[in-house]
Amino acid sequence: MFKIIGIVTSYYPNLDDLEKNIKSYLPWIDRLIIWENTPADKSIIKQLINRFQNDKIEVRTTGKNEYLAFPFNETILWAQKQGYTHLLTMDQDSYFKEDSFGQFIERIKTFNDDSVGIFAPTTSRKSGKESNTIYIDKGSVYSSGSIYKTAMFDKIGGFREDFAIYCLDTEICMRARKNGYKIALFTDIYMEHTEGYKTRGSFGITINNYSAQSTYFYVRNNLLLWKIYPDDFLFSAKYKFFKYHVFFRILKIYFEKDKMAKLKSLLLGILHGIKTAV
C-alpha cells in the first residue's frame, strides 16, 4: 500500500503563487496539510482554501510562527496514526514542472531498494531528462520536495525542533544515513526551488536578502552540525562556510536593509553555535 500525505508551510504567502505551486503536486497525493505560520490576525490562507474547494486540503495552525520542525513533526505523528506510508514536505515557494511530480511518485512506487528512506528531486537545471538515480552518500537533499518513508521516523526520530528552520534537512539526512538508511536523488525529476530573495546590488553583487532571523539560524545551526557530526565535516568545508557565509556575508550586509540587525544576528549565531551544548 502506498499512501502519501503532504505538508506545505505558509508564511505571509502570495496566494496566486502558492495556489500554482500546490497544484503542481496536489493531484498525486492523498492529503495536504497547509500549516499556516502567519500570525492569526494577519492570515489570509482561508481565501486560498476557498479557491480550491478540495476536501483533501486542510489548514492547521497555532496562530503563530512555528517555523518548520514542529509542523513537520506534528504531521508525522498524525500521519503514522492514520496509516500514511510516505510524507512529502514542501516550501511555499517550491513547485514541480509539468507532470514531473506524477513521475516522481511512480518512480518511488516501483523503486526496489527497501533501504532507501528519503527520496528527492533535483533542483539543478543542468540535470538531464534521462532517468537516473544517485545515492547521496555525503551532504543532504532539501527538505522541500523530499518524500520520506514514515516508518523511518520510528527508528531515527523526527526533525530537530531546536533547529527551527535551517539545516533541518542536512541533519535528518545525516541521521538517516547513520541509522542505515539511503537517500535517493532522481536526476530527471526537476523541482523549482528558490533560496532567499535574490537581487543584484551595487557592483553587480548578488544578494540573497536573508532576514536577520534567517541569518542567525543559518550560522548557528551549521556550527551545531559540526558538533553533532564531527567526523563528517572536513576543514575545507568549514573554511568555505566561514569564507562565504560569514566573511562574504558581512561584506554583503552593507548593501542590504537592516544592516545592524543582520550583523548582530550573524555574530550571535556564531556565539551561540560555539557555546550551545548538543
N, C-alpha and C positions, 0 to 999 in steps of 0.2 A: 504494500500500500504506500502510495506517495501522497502526502497531504501537506501543503505548504501555506504558511502564514507570513505576511509581510508587515514590517513596521517602517514608517517614514516619520521622522521628527520634523516638526514645523516651528519656525521662529520668525515672526514678522514676515511671512511669505508674500511673494507676488502671486496672487491667486491664479492668474492666467498661466504663469509658468508652472506652478505646482500642479494644476489640472493636466497640462500637457505631459508633464513628467510622469505622473501617476498612470495616465492612460497607456504609457509605453510598457507597463508590466502588469497592470491590474487584470486583464483578461485571462492571464495564465496562473493566477494564484487563487487560493480558496477563500482567503480573508485578508483584509488590510486594516491595520490599526494606524490611524494618524495620531501621533502623540503631540499634542499642542503645548509647546513650551512658551508661547507668547503669554504674557500676563493676562489674566482673565478679563480685566476691564478694557483691554485693547485687542482682544481676539476677534478675528473676522472669519474664522475657519468654518463656522456654520453656513456661511454663504457658499463655500465650496461644496459642502455636503449636499446642499440643495441643488447644485448643478448636476451632480452625479445621479441622485435618486437610485442608489445601488445598495442593497441590503448587505452586501459583503463588506462594506466600509463602516467603521465606527471610529469615533473620536474619544480619546482618553486624555485626561489632564489632571493635574493637581492645582491648576490655577497659577502656577509659577514655572520658571525655567528649571527643569530637572536635568538639562544637558542631554547626554546620550546613554551613559552606562545604566542609570536607573530605569529609564524606559525600556531599554533592551532586556534587562534582567526581569522586569515585571512581565514583559511579553513572553519571555522564555518559560517562566513558571506557569503562566496561564496556558501557553501552547502545549506544554507537556501534559497537563491535566486533560486537555481537550483532544489529545491524540494526534497532534501535528508532528510530522516526521522531519520537517525542514523549516528553517527560518530565514527569510530574506530581510536584510537591513539596508535602508536607503537614506541618503541625504535628500533634502527637499530640492536641491539644485542638480541632481543627477538623473539621467534618463538613458534609455536604450534606443538605438537606432532601428527604425523599421520594425521587423518582426524578430529581431535578434534575441529578445528575451524568451520567446517561444522556443527558439533553437537551443537556448541555454538550458531551459527546463528539460527538453528532450535529451540533451547530452547527459544531464545528470541522471535521468531515469534509466538510461541504458549504460551508464558507466559501471565497469565491472570490478573496480578496485574498492573493496569494502573498507580499506584502511584510511580512505580519504574522509576527513571530517569537515573540510571547508572547500567550497568551490567559488571561483571568482572569474569575472570577465576581465578583459584587458581594457586599459584606459589609454593605451598608446595608439596614436593614429598610424604609426609605422607598421603595426602588425598586419599580417596578410589575411586573406579571406580563406585560405586553405585550413581545413580542420587540423588542429594540433593541440596537444596538451603538454604543459610544462609543470613539473613538480617544483614548488618553491621551497628550496632547502635552506635558504637564508633570507633574512628580511621578512617582509609581510605583504599582504594584499590589503586594499582599502576595505573598511567595513561597509561602505556604501557600495551596493551591488553584490556583496558576498552572500552566499547561501550556506547556512550551517546545518549540519545534522543535529537535531535537538537532543538526541541520545548522548552526543559528545559532552554536553554540559553536565550530565550526571557524573561524569568521570573527572572533568577538569575544572568545574565550577563556571560561574558566569563572568561577565565583564567586570573589571575593577572599577568600583564606583568612586574611589578616591582619584582616579584619573580624569573623571568627568567628561572631557571632550577630546583630548588629544592623546595619541599613541595607544588608544584602546585596541585598535586593530593590530598594531605591532605586537602588543603584549599578549593578546589572545592567540595570535598565530604562533608566537614563540612557546607559549604554554602548551598549545595543542601538540606541537612537534615534540616537546619534552615528554609528553604522555603517549607518544607513539602514533599520533595522527599525521596524515599527509595533507598538503594543501595543493589543490589542482587549479591551475590557471588555464583557461581556454583562450588561446590567442586569436581565435576567429570570432569571438563574441565581444563586440565593442560596446562600451558604455561611455557616454559623455560625462565627465566629472570635472568640476571646477574647484580650484583651491583659492580661497581668498577672493578679493575683488580687484583684480589686476588693472593697473593703469600705467601709462608711461609718463614719467615725470620729467623734470629738468635733466638735460644732458642725455636724454634717451634712456634713463634708468627705469627698469621695470619694478613697480612697487605692488606688493600683494595687499596692502592696506589691512593687515590683520588688526583687530581691536586690541586694546590693552589687555583685556581678559584672555583673549586667544594667545597673545604673545607670552603671557605668564605661564599658562598651562603647557604650551608647546615646549618652552625651555625647561620648565621644572620636570615635566613628565619624561623627557628624553634623558635627563640626568638620573631620574629614578630607575629607568630601564637599565642603565649601566650597572646599577647596584643589584637589581634583581637578577640580571643575567650577565654576570661579569665576564664569562668566557665567550660571549657572543659578539662582543664589540672590540674590534681592533683599535689600536692607537690612531691609525689613519682615519678611521670613521669618526672618532672623537675630534680629531683635528679638523676634519671637514665640517663637522657640526659647528664648532666654535668659529670657524672661518666664515661660513655662510649664514649661520643663524644667530650669531652673537655679534661678531665684529662688523660684518656687512650690514646686518640688521640695524645696528646702531647708526651706521652711516646713512642708511635709507630713511630712518625715522625723521631725519632733518627735513625730508621732502613731504612728510605726512602731517595730517592734523593730529591734535592731542599729543604732541611730541613728548612732553614731560610725563604724561600718564603712561605712555607706552615705554619710555625709557625706564621709568620706575618699575613697571611690571616686569620688564626684562631682567633687571637687576634682582628683583625679589624672586623671580623664577630661579635664577642661579643660586641665590642664597638658600631658598627653601629646598631646592633639589639637592644641595650639598648636605643640609642639616637634617632633612626628614629621614627617619628610620623606615626601613622596608621589611 
